[in-house]
Amino acid sequence: MMHTDEDSTALAESMRVLRSRSNGRIPISRLPDDILFMVFELLVEEKRLEEYTGCDYVRRGANFGLPACLEVTHVCRHWRNVALERPTLWTCINVSSTSPWLDVMFERSQKAPLIVTFKRPITVPCSSLMDCFEKVLLHLPRIKHLELNTYPHEIGRVMDLLSSQPASLLERLKFNAYGRFPPTVPISNPIFQAQVPLLRHLEINQYDRRWPSYIFGGLRTLCVRGTSLPDLLSALRYMPALEQFMFQGDLLESDQPVLFDKVPLTQLKSIAIQAMFETAVSLFTHLALPVDVKIALTLLSGLPTLADLFSVMPVDKGSPPVLRSMRAIRFPRGTMSVQFSTSAATNWNSYSWNPQDDDIQLSIEFTWPDILLHKFR
């Protein structure tokens, strides 16, 4: 019986060696480790984007939240060694379930900067998921990108965690609170202990004066919604290097006064507003923008006219770009757009809304409710 077991073990080892040699002859096994690493990086990035958009949740089912690179470690020994030797393959952490893989991710990522997403599905208990998030924020000083999607009753604890340590490597922050920000929730001052020197991109839907604006002085990109005009203008005064500004939604009511002097944004390259006519007019009224700033507006029906809007748009000193062509497009569902270009080329794509093109200086999209459309027919 002993000889039989030994023979079986020897046979299994021989078969393993033969399979390994056979696998070593196929082209993919001859790829240099650096090329294989690049392929693994693309796989991790693809899965991160799928999780970001939510389109991967159904397909992965119970596997949702597993390390993106886990699959390649089960293909062969060589692939596993390559993956385990590259800490950056283990830096994308999605805290959307009570994953038992957190400690493994922290160990394998070593000291590499982290990309963290916190989303709480309704089916996951709040307490257990917040415990996982608290464990993740113990590594706050090494987080490079941070996305938070939370509920109002969790904001107090979340803000306490964000105020517990500096965020020395943080470059990008997205903070989304479902529903209105509770007015009674105090915010620890300062968030990130006022040490976030590399932060350049901020997306937030609940900005008010309880946020310490002075720590955002290095921002290049700001995307905001759900704020009042006084709070927004107060924050923008601390962002002299801002290059891209996007505003969406309505301006909230506030008991704070609005100063009459305009906020200068001398480095701004583009501004995008998706709001009511009145909101766009209010914003342009209180901002001093470069004359060559690119403007993209998506305007809902409102009281002011185009004359009101154009009267408050940038007219500062300098030579404005010369607009050489214009096009107008009517889309279904009560939408029409007008775009002005510095190029005389006439090869417009009739059905594209492309305000990001370099030559397009001004884009305005109008949207009317169906009830108004029926009135004008």
N, C-alpha and C positions, 0 to 999 in steps of 0.2 A: 504493500500500500504506500509506503514511504517513497519507493522508487517511482511509483506512478505519479505522486504529487510532484516530485522533483522533475520528472520528465515533462509534466504539464507546464510547470513554471518555465523550464528551459525552452519549451516549444513556444510559449507565449512571448518570451523575450526575443526569440529568433524572429517571430512574426512581426514584432514591434520594430526591430532593427530593419527588416526588409521593407516594411511600410515607410519607415523614415527615409531610407535610401531611395525608394521609389518616389516619394514626395519631393525629395531633394532634386530630382531630375526635371520636374515640371518648371516651366518658365517663371512662374510667380515666386517660386522658392529661391530663385537666383537673383531676385531684386536686392539691391543694397539696402541696408537697414535704414538709411536716411530716406530713401524713396518710400519704403514701407511705412515709415513714421509719417510722412506727408500724407499718404493714403489714409492712415488712421486719423490724422487731424481733420481731414475732410469729412470722414464719417462722423466724428464727434460734433463738428460744426453743423452738419446736416441735421443731426438729431436734436441739437440745441435749438435750431431754428424751428423744427417741427414742434417741439415743446413750447416754444415762445408763442407760436400761432395757435396752439391747441389742437392742430390737426392730427397729432400723433396719439392722442389720448385713447381713442377707441381702438386703434390698431394694436397698441401695445398692451391694453387692458391691465391685467394684474402686474405686468412688468413695468408699468409706468413708474418713473422715478429711479429705475436701476441705472447704474453708471453706463454712459453711452458706449464706452469702450469695452464693456464686460464681454460682449460677444466674441471679439477677436481673441481674447485670452483663452477661449475654449476650442480654437481651430487646430492649433498645433503648438508644440513646445517652443519653437522658434518665435512664432508670433506672440506668444505669451511673454517671453523674455523681452522682446522689443517693446511691447506695451508697458510692461512693469518698469522698464528702465527710463521711461519718459514721463516725468511728473506732470507735464502740461496736459496730458491726455485725461487727467483725473481731476480737473479743476472746475468743471461745470456741475454745480450742485443745484438740484431742483427740489426745494422743500415743499412738495405738494402732497406728500404722504409721510407716514411715520416710518421712513426708510431705515432698515437696519444697516445700510451701507455707508452711513455718514462717517463712522470712524475709519472704515476702509478708505474712503475717499480722502480724508484728511491725511492718513498715513501715506498713501501712494502719491498724493500731490506734493508731499514734502513741504517746501517753502514757496512753491509757485503761487502767483496771484490767483485768486478765486473769482469765479463768475457765479453769483448766487441769485436764484429766483425763488421768491416765497409766494405761493398761491395756496389758499385754503379752500378746497372743495367743501361743499356743504355737508357731504357724507362723512367727512373726517372730523372726529371730536376736536374741539378748539384747544383743550388743555394739552393733549398729547402732541398736537402739531406745534403749538407754541413752545413746548419743551424742546422739540427738535430745532426750532428756529433759534431758541436761546443758546443751544449748543453750537449752532453755526456762527452766531455773532460773538462767541468767544474768540473767533478768528477774525474779527472785524479789521484789525490792522493789516491783514493781507488780502482783503476783498477789493477787487478791481472794478467790477460791475455789480450793482445791486439793484434788484427789482423787487418791490414790495407791493402786494395786493392784499389789503386787509379790510376789516370791518370796523365801524366806529367804536364798538365796545372794546376792541383790542388795541386801539391807538395809544392809550396811556402806557401800557406795558411795552409796546413796540418802541415808543419814543424814549422810554427809560433805557431800553437795551441799546438804542442807537447813541445814547449819550454816555454810555459806560466807558468807551475807549476812543482814542483817535482813529481816524480812517486815513492813514498816511498814503495809501496806494489807490484810494477810490477815485476813479475817473468819470464814472457814469452812474447816476442815481435816478431811478424811476419809482415814484411813490404814488400809489393809487389807493384811495380810501373809498370803498363803496358807500354811497350815501353821503350825507352832510357831515362835516367835521364837527363833533360835539363842542359847543362853545365853552363848556365848563372844564374841558380837559386841559390841564396845564402841560406845557412843553418844557422839559428840562433844558436849562440854558447853560451852556450852549450844546447843541447837537454835535456829535462827534468830538466833543470837548474843544470845539473851535479849531480843530486841526484836520483840515481836509485840503491840503495845498494843491492837489492834482485834479480836483473836480472841475470838469469842463462841460459836462452835459447834464442838465437837470430837467426831468419831466415830472410834473406834479399837478394834481387836480384839487388840492385843498391848501392853497397858499394864503396865509394871513399873517398879521403882525406878530404872532407868537413865534414865528420862525425867525431866528437871528440872521438877518439879511447880510450882515457884514462878512459872513464866512463864504459867501458865494461870489466874492469879488473877482475870481478868476474864470468865471463861466464864459464859454463861447456860444453855447446853445441853451435856450430856455424854451420849454413847452409848458404852458400853464392853462388851466381852466378852473372855474370855481373860486374866483377871488373878487374882491372889491377893487374899485379904481384906486382909492387911497393906498391900500396895501400893496397893490401892484406897482404903482409909481414909486412908492417908498423903497421897494425892493430893487427896482431898475436903477435907482440912483447909486446903488452899490455895485453895479455891473458895467463898468466903463469899457471892458474889453468884449462885450457881447457882440457876436457876429450874426447869429440867427435867432429870431424871435417868432414864436408861434403862439397864438391865442385862440382858444376855442370855447364857445358857449356864451353865457350871459355874465355881465358884471353884477356881483351881489351887492345888496344894499349895505350901507355902512354909516355909522354915526360920526366917522372921522372926517375932518375937513380935507378938501382937495386944494393943494397949493396952485397958484396961478402960473408960476414959472414952469416952463417946459423942461422935461427930463432929456438931457443930451445923450444920444447913443451914437457917438461919432464913428465907431468902428462897425456899425451894423451894415451887413451886406444884403440881408433879405428879411422880410417880414411877411408872415402869413396869418390871416385872420379869418376865422370861420364863425360868424356871429350875425346878430341883427344889424341892420343899417345903423341904428343909433349907437351901438357899441363901437363899430368901426370909426364913426365920427368922433366919439369921445376919446378913443385911443389916439387918433391922429392929432386931435386938438392939444393933447398934453405931451406929445413926444416931439423932440427936435431930431430929425433924421437926416442922414446924408442925402444930397440931391440925387445921387445915382443908386440909391437902394432899390433892390428888386422887390416888387409888391405883388402878392397873390391874395386875392380876396374871394371868399365864398360868402355871399351876403343873402340873408333871408329877408323877406319883405319887411318894410318898416316905413316910418314917417319921413325921414330926411330924403332929399333928392340927390342925384349925382352932383349937382352944383354944390350942395352942402359938403359932399365928400371931397370933391376936388379942391375946394377952397381951403381945406385944412391939410392937404397932402404936402410933402416936402417941397419947399420953394426957397431953400437957403441959398446963400451965396455960392457961386461956382457955376460950372458949365454943365447943364443937365444933358443926358444922353439924347441924341436926336432920334426920334421915332420915325421909321421909314415905311412901316407897313402895319396894317391892322386886319384882323379877321373877326367875324362874329359867327357863332355856332348856336343853333337851337337844338337842345337835347330833349328826349321824352321826359315826362313827369314834371313839367313846369320849370325847366332849367335852361338858361341861356348863358353863354360866356362870350366875353370880348377880350382879345389879347392884342397888345401893342409890342412890336418888335423893332429893334435897332437895325435889323437887316432888311434889305429891299427884296430879298428872295421871296418868291411867291409859291414855293413848293410846300405849302402848309399841308399837314395831314388833317383832313377835314373832320376827323372824328377823335382827335387826341386832345386831351387837356394836359398840357405840358409846361406849366409855369416854371419848372426847374431848368429849362433850356437857357443857355447863356444869353442868347439874343433877345429873349422875351423879358422886357423890362416891367410890364404891367399886365396882370391878368385879373379879370373880374368875372366872377360867376354869380349869376342871380338865380335865386330859387323862390318860387311863389307857391303858397298853399293851393290845393286844387280848387278851393272855393273862389279864389280870386281869378283863377284861369277861366272858370265857367262864366264869371261876370264879364270878361272881356271878349268872349267868343261871339 
